[in-house]
């Protein structure tokens, strides 16, 4: 479990393709000195298990399913990744509850969809727009929470298969989002509470649709 408050940006030192997994060795003394083998760590928003720890680097492995469902296959040696250690019961929850189980991969967009009306930006304000898979959009609402590359963010606008977030200078500086180019792929995770509520309500909403449909009406 994570909060989406990125602690630092690590450097991908080595990528090794093994028989059943891909091993990433990531440099970050700040993170490595607090890890032991078997710990969980969020790497670009993906919860991975630590398999090796050195003085200033650690290694994690991702199985083929994880590689297929996330943007980890786009990592390159020398590139940066957002890192966060898993929460303890003593930690403050500065962002929102994050599993590290990616729901889908989106892309950074140049701007809002065509003909979508947005308010003028204030001086210094930075808004990023991202695409999202259709099945993920049902969980996104304005002022709700979303995780982008492991970063807990508040949604500003939600349009058809796209959404926007406002980024403060600190977030741009201490995460990889500040250097993300248009077209760049990002791991997305919807708010877990929204997902649970939606799944619990779905059977009742379907029943309401059936009960209120044409076949439910009768003539006197």
C-alpha positions as CSV (number, residue, x, y, z in Angstrom):
1,X,0.0,0.0,0.0
2,X,1.2,3.5,-0.9
3,X,0.1,7.1,-0.7
4,X,1.2,8.4,-4.2
5,X,3.7,10.8,-2.6
6,X,6.9,10.2,-4.5
7,X,10.0,10.1,-2.3
8,X,12.6,10.5,-5.0
9,X,13.4,9.8,-8.6
10,X,15.8,6.8,-9.1
11,X,18.0,6.0,-12.1
12,X,17.5,2.7,-14.0
13,X,21.1,1.3,-13.9
14,X,20.5,-2.0,-15.6
15,X,17.7,-4.0,-17.3
16,X,18.1,-7.8,-17.6
17,X,15.7,-10.1,-19.4
18,X,15.5,-13.4,-17.5
19,X,13.5,-16.6,-18.3
20,X,10.4,-15.7,-16.3
21,X,10.9,-12.0,-15.5
22,X,12.7,-8.7,-16.3
23,X,15.0,-7.5,-13.6
24,X,15.5,-3.8,-13.1
25,X,18.4,-2.5,-11.0
26,X,17.6,1.0,-9.8
27,X,20.0,3.5,-8.2
28,X,18.9,5.5,-5.2
29,X,20.8,5.5,-1.9
30,X,17.9,7.2,-0.2
31,X,15.6,4.2,-1.0
32,X,18.1,1.4,-1.0
33,X,19.3,2.0,2.6
34,X,15.8,1.5,3.9
35,X,15.0,-1.7,2.0
36,X,15.4,-5.4,2.7
37,X,14.9,-8.3,0.3
38,X,11.2,-9.1,0.1
39,X,10.0,-5.5,0.6
40,X,7.5,-3.8,-1.7
41,X,8.4,-0.6,-3.5
42,X,6.5,1.5,-6.0
43,X,8.4,1.9,-9.3
44,X,6.7,4.3,-11.6
45,X,3.4,3.5,-9.8
46,X,3.9,-0.3,-10.1
47,X,4.2,-2.3,-6.8
48,X,7.2,-4.6,-7.2
49,X,9.1,-6.9,-4.8
50,X,12.8,-6.2,-3.9
51,X,15.0,-9.2,-4.8
52,X,18.4,-7.6,-4.2
53,X,19.8,-4.7,-2.2
54,X,23.1,-2.9,-2.4
55,X,24.6,0.2,-0.7
56,X,23.1,2.6,-3.2
57,X,20.9,0.5,-5.5
58,X,18.3,-2.2,-5.4
59,X,16.8,-4.7,-7.8
60,X,13.1,-5.7,-8.5
61,X,11.6,-8.1,-11.0
62,X,8.5,-7.8,-13.2
63,X,6.7,-10.8,-14.6
64,X,5.5,-10.8,-18.3
65,X,1.9,-9.9,-17.2
66,X,3.2,-6.8,-15.4
67,X,5.3,-5.8,-18.4
68,X,2.3,-6.3,-20.6
69,X,-0.1,-4.2,-18.5
70,X,2.2,-1.3,-17.6
71,X,4.7,1.1,-19.1
72,X,7.7,-0.6,-17.6
73,X,8.6,-2.0,-21.0
74,X,9.4,1.5,-22.0
75,X,12.1,2.0,-19.3
76,X,15.6,2.5,-20.5
77,X,19.0,2.4,-18.8
78,X,19.9,5.8,-17.6
79,X,16.2,6.9,-17.4
80,X,14.5,8.1,-14.2
81,X,11.6,6.4,-12.3
82,X,9.4,7.7,-9.5
83,X,10.0,5.7,-6.3
84,X,8.0,5.3,-3.1
85,X,8.4,2.9,-0.2
86,X,5.3,1.1,1.1
87,X,3.4,2.7,3.9
88,X,3.5,1.7,7.6
89,X,0.8,2.3,10.1
90,X,2.8,5.2,11.5
91,X,3.1,7.1,8.2
92,X,1.0,10.1,7.3
93,X,-1.4,9.7,4.3
94,X,-0.4,12.8,2.3
95,X,-1.9,11.6,-1.0
96,X,-4.6,8.9,-1.2
97,X,-4.6,5.1,-0.8
98,X,-2.8,3.5,-3.7
99,X,-2.3,-0.2,-4.3
100,X,0.4,0.0,-7.0
101,X,-1.8,-2.3,-9.2
102,X,-1.9,-0.4,-12.5
103,X,-5.4,-0.2,-14.1
104,X,-4.2,0.9,-17.5
105,X,-1.7,2.8,-19.5
106,X,-2.4,6.3,-20.9
107,X,-0.4,8.9,-22.9
108,X,0.3,12.5,-22.2
109,X,-1.7,14.7,-24.6
110,X,-0.8,18.1,-26.1
111,X,-4.0,19.6,-24.7
112,X,-7.7,19.0,-24.2
113,X,-9.9,17.4,-26.8
114,X,-11.0,19.5,-29.8
115,X,-13.9,21.8,-28.9
116,X,-13.6,21.0,-25.2
117,X,-14.1,24.3,-23.3
118,X,-11.5,25.0,-20.6
119,X,-11.0,28.0,-18.4
120,X,-7.9,30.2,-19.1
121,X,-4.8,29.2,-17.2
122,X,-3.6,31.4,-14.4
123,X,0.0,32.7,-14.6
124,X,2.4,29.8,-13.8
125,X,-0.3,27.2,-13.8
126,X,0.6,23.9,-15.4
127,X,-2.2,21.5,-16.6
128,X,-1.4,18.1,-18.1
129,X,-3.9,16.2,-20.1
130,X,-3.7,12.4,-20.4
131,X,-5.6,9.7,-22.3
132,X,-7.0,6.8,-20.4
133,X,-8.6,3.4,-21.4
134,X,-12.4,3.5,-21.6
135,X,-12.8,1.0,-18.8
136,X,-10.9,3.3,-16.4
137,X,-12.8,6.5,-17.2
138,X,-15.9,5.4,-15.2
139,X,-13.9,5.8,-12.0
140,X,-12.6,9.3,-12.7
141,X,-14.5,12.4,-11.5
142,X,-13.5,16.1,-11.2
143,X,-11.8,16.8,-7.9
144,X,-11.3,13.0,-7.4
145,X,-8.0,11.2,-7.1
146,X,-5.9,9.4,-9.7
147,X,-2.4,8.0,-9.7
148,X,-0.1,8.9,-12.7
149,X,3.3,7.2,-12.8
150,X,3.0,6.6,-9.0
151,X,2.1,10.3,-8.3
152,X,-1.1,11.0,-6.4
153,X,-2.9,13.8,-8.3
154,X,-6.3,15.6,-8.2
155,X,-8.4,15.5,-11.3
156,X,-9.4,18.9,-12.8
157,X,-11.4,18.0,-15.9
158,X,-12.8,14.7,-17.1
159,X,-13.7,14.4,-20.8
160,X,-14.3,11.5,-23.1
161,X,-11.4,9.1,-22.6
162,X,-9.2,12.0,-21.4
163,X,-8.6,13.9,-18.1
164,X,-6.5,16.7,-16.8
165,X,-4.6,17.4,-13.6
166,X,-2.9,20.5,-12.2
167,X,0.7,20.2,-11.3
168,X,2.5,22.4,-8.8
169,X,6.2,23.3,-9.4
170,X,7.3,21.0,-6.6
171,X,5.7,18.0,-8.2
172,X,7.2,18.9,-11.6
173,X,10.6,19.2,-10.0
174,X,10.7,16.0,-7.8
175,X,9.0,13.5,-10.1
176,X,9.4,12.4,-13.7
177,X,6.2,14.2,-14.8
178,X,8.2,17.4,-15.2
179,X,10.2,15.9,-18.0
180,X,7.5,13.8,-19.6
181,X,7.0,14.6,-23.3
182,X,3.8,14.7,-25.2
183,X,3.0,11.1,-26.3
184,X,4.9,9.7,-23.3
185,X,3.2,6.6,-21.8
186,X,2.1,6.6,-18.1
187,X,0.9,4.1,-15.6
188,X,-2.6,4.9,-14.3
189,X,-4.4,3.7,-11.2
190,X,-7.9,4.8,-10.3
191,X,-8.9,5.6,-6.7
192,X,-9.4,2.2,-5.0
193,X,-12.5,3.5,-3.0
194,X,-14.1,4.6,-6.3
195,X,-13.5,1.2,-7.8
196,X,-15.0,-0.7,-4.8
197,X,-18.1,1.6,-4.7
198,X,-18.7,1.2,-8.4
199,X,-18.4,-2.6,-8.3
200,X,-20.8,-2.8,-5.3
201,X,-23.4,-0.5,-7.0
202,X,-23.2,-2.1,-10.4
203,X,-25.8,-4.9,-9.8
204,X,-28.3,-2.5,-8.3
205,X,-27.9,-0.1,-11.2
206,X,-28.4,-2.9,-13.7
207,X,-31.6,-3.9,-11.8
208,X,-32.9,-0.3,-11.9
209,X,-32.3,-0.3,-15.7
210,X,-34.2,-3.5,-16.1
211,X,-37.1,-2.4,-13.8
212,X,-37.4,1.0,-15.5
213,X,-37.1,-0.3,-19.1
214,X,-39.9,-0.6,-21.7
215,X,-40.7,-4.1,-20.7
216,X,-41.4,-3.0,-17.1
217,X,-44.2,-0.7,-18.1
218,X,-47.9,-1.8,-18.4
219,X,-51.0,-0.3,-19.9
220,X,-54.3,-0.1,-18.1
